[in-house]
Amino acid sequence: MPSGHPVAEPPQCLLAPPERLDFHDRQVAILSEPMTALQVWNLLRCRPQPFLRAAFRIRDAVSARFGVRRIGGFTTEPVAQVAVGDRLDFFLVEHAAPDLLVLTERDRHLDVMTCISTAGTRVAIVSSVLTHNLFGRAYMLVVGPAHKLIVWNMLRWLRRETGA
């Protein structure tokens, strides 16, 4: 997870101050050429990941028993443009600019925010979570470590794919 020089995350990329978060992950990759945040989103989703599909199926089966909406996972179709209020798969778009996508999913158990930001050849994926109850906390005990590994793998693949 090379991060090079620190890049400050935009303030709108966190659900709350870091000390109040129940989960916070920030990973950075250096690419061979600049990309927009939406280009990063599209490229990361174009390659189906069998493990991730299985993880979403398990997540949906377990979470549905606790009244959590099924999310199904990610589609692979590229998106040409996006605006605030649109949905990117199960995420609500709360901010859309060439250099920043702010995506959220909120329910009674937890609030999730994932941001994809770009600056030149740098791309950062920042995720933050606030849990609301015991199920949310238990969910993040499993999902938190898996999320870090999945994002690390996605960024590693993105670097290879772009020739970085």
Residue pairs with C-beta under 8 A, 6 or more apart in sequence:
1 27
1 28
1 29
1 152
1 155
2 28
2 29
2 30
3 27
3 28
4 28
4 30
4 122
7 28
7 117
7 119
7 122
7 124
9 26
9 115
9 117
9 124
9 126
10 100
10 115
10 117
12 94
12 95
12 100
12 102
12 115
13 100
13 102
13 113
13 115
13 117
13 126
13 128
14 21
14 24
14 113
14 126
14 128
15 21
15 111
15 113
15 128
15 129
15 130
16 128
16 130
18 24
20 130
21 128
21 129
21 130
22 110
22 129
22 130
22 131
22 136
22 137
22 140
23 127
23 128
23 129
23 131
23 140
23 144
23 147
24 126
24 127
24 128
24 129
25 125
25 126
25 127
25 128
25 144
25 147
25 148
25 151
26 124
26 125
26 126
26 127
27 124
27 125
27 148
27 151
27 152
27 155
28 122
28 123
28 124
28 155
29 122
29 123
29 155
29 156
29 158
29 159
29 164
30 121
30 122
30 159
30 164
31 121
31 122
31 123
31 158
31 159
31 162
31 164
32 121
32 162
32 163
32 164
33 121
33 162
34 118
34 120
34 121
35 43
35 118
35 123
35 162
36 98
36 99
36 118
37 97
37 98
37 99
37 100
37 101
37 116
37 117
37 118
37 123
38 79
38 81
38 82
38 96
38 98
38 101
40 116
40 118
40 123
40 158
41 79
41 88
41 101
41 116
42 78
42 79
43 158
43 161
43 162
44 154
44 157
44 158
45 74
45 75
45 76
45 78
45 89
46 76
46 78
47 76
47 157
47 161
48 76
49 150
49 153
52 73
52 74
52 150
53 73
55 146
55 150
56 71
56 72
56 73
56 74
57 73
59 71
59 143
60 70
60 71
60 72
63 70
63 139
64 70
66 109
66 135
67 108
68 107
68 109
68 135
69 107
71 89
71 90
71 105
72 89
72 90
73 89
74 89
75 89
79 88
82 88
82 93
82 96
82 101
83 93
83 96
84 93
84 94
84 95
84 96
85 92
85 93
86 92
86 93
86 96
87 93
88 101
88 103
90 105
91 103
91 104
91 105
91 114
92 103
92 104
92 105
92 106
93 101
93 102
93 103
94 102
94 103
94 104
94 113
95 101
95 102
96 102
98 118
99 117
99 118
99 119
100 115
100 116
100 117
100 118
101 115
101 116
101 117
102 113
102 115
103 113
103 114
103 115
103 116
104 111
104 112
104 113
104 114
105 111
105 112
106 112
108 132
108 133
109 131
109 132
109 133
109 135
109 136
109 139
110 129
110 130
110 131
110 132
110 136
110 139
110 140
111 129
111 130
111 132
112 127
112 128
112 129
113 127
113 128
113 129
114 125
114 126
114 127
115 124
115 125
115 126
115 127
116 123
116 124
116 125
117 123
117 124
117 126
118 124
121 164
123 155
123 158
125 151
125 154
125 155
127 147
127 151
129 140
129 144
131 137
131 139
131 140
